[in-house]
Amino acid sequence: MLKPVNSFENAKRQLDLVVPLLLNDYQDKKRLNRAIRLLKKPQNILKKKLNLKLDNGKKRSYQSFRIQYNDARGPFKGGIRFHQNVTEDEIKALSFWMSIKCAVVNIPYGGSKGGIIVDPTKLNLRELERLTKQYANFLTPYIGPWRDIPAPDVNTNGQVMAWMLEIFEKRKRHHSPATFTGKPIELGGSEGREEATGRGGVYILQAYLKSKKINHKKIKLAIQGFGNVGYWFAKFAFNADFKIVAISDVSGGVINTAGLNIDELKKLHAKFGCLKEVSSMTNYKFIENKDLLELPVDLLVPAALENAITKENINKIKAKFILEMANGPTTSDADEILKSNKIDLIPDVLANSGGVTVSYFEWIQNLHGYKWTKERVNNELKETITKAFGDIQEVVLEKKITYREATFYLAVKRIIDAMILRGRV
Ligand code: GLU
């Protein structure tokens, strides 16, 4: 039996990797080491058991978390996930990655993450609302537009944010839309936020291909994930004429070497509920998730959960480069192998930063009581994320290191500089 990968250990190893690169930037090595030590621990860990009475009268309790990792660069920022496999260490890793992600795109936030250990598919909408509202009640003293700003993540959405907003505002007795991002448009959400992570991923992909002078029409893609991130990434890639040969959700996926029509698949997915069902009801060919990762494609896009690419399957992966749209899909041992095989990997904290970037635009709009057009949101997203890619590309070329190393180097340096300025170290 394989030992499950601990995402937080993985995250700390990613941090250690950039320490040698930072040595030249700080004269006071002891100070640097103190900063790194601080960065290996979250600032605040908030936990609470939530009790829920189901509609059938049975009582259940669910463990919930909010981990505020680092706020040297600005208020804590990060999503909330509802999933049966959530663990404290997973949330720690995800909150660390949020701190890195916000520094990568240079937006004035720190990082945090929240979660509840719950399979939301087992609850009905009323039960889900009651559970979410209890969680919001617990979080109220610890969040706010200048303190910690939650957003959606796996299995949460605008509706979940709306329930949380309601509780927070009731308890504070004033409106405060800038406390949450990813809200429904009707409650102060931003145009373009829902699809921003996918859209941003395509901008990063285009910037990467341009830098390598690769014609996008010549590459084949396989995408793992058909949730908010996977679907929108696929949709924008399809609109931009990329050839997607396989895509999957939790049930498995479909494959067509001539290219899939994402619009048609979306309709079939809505009709049949999952891609396995789509394949059994139509003539789409089925593919297991495991096999999708090992297809002979040019680009592999993991867009589901952590630890999809590990030491166990890395040698079977045939893609020429990888774009991480999920958070933490590649373990650090797999990363080392990719590095020695000279396979480029564009890391999560850059590739999927479009979501939090548009969250930042939503927060600005809410603070100003003003609405941007979709066109403005998309233009500013493209500008911000393409600039972030350019900054990292410069470091990659100058230091001859991987994209992950360059991204972490730049972000960790920005965070440490803020910690030093504040006199925290
Ligand atoms: N959950 C998203 C992420 O992992 C978005 C976070 C946010 O907008 O705060 O990047």
Boltz pocket constraint, residues with backbone or C-beta under 6 A from the ligand:
constraints:
  - pocket:
      binder: B
      contacts: [[A, 77], [A, 78], [A, 79], [A, 80], [A, 101], [A, 149], [A, 150], [A, 151], [A, 152], [A, 153], [A, 154], [A, 181], [A, 182], [A, 327], [A, 352], [A, 353], [A, 355], [A, 356], [A, 357], [A, 359]]
      max_distance: 6.0
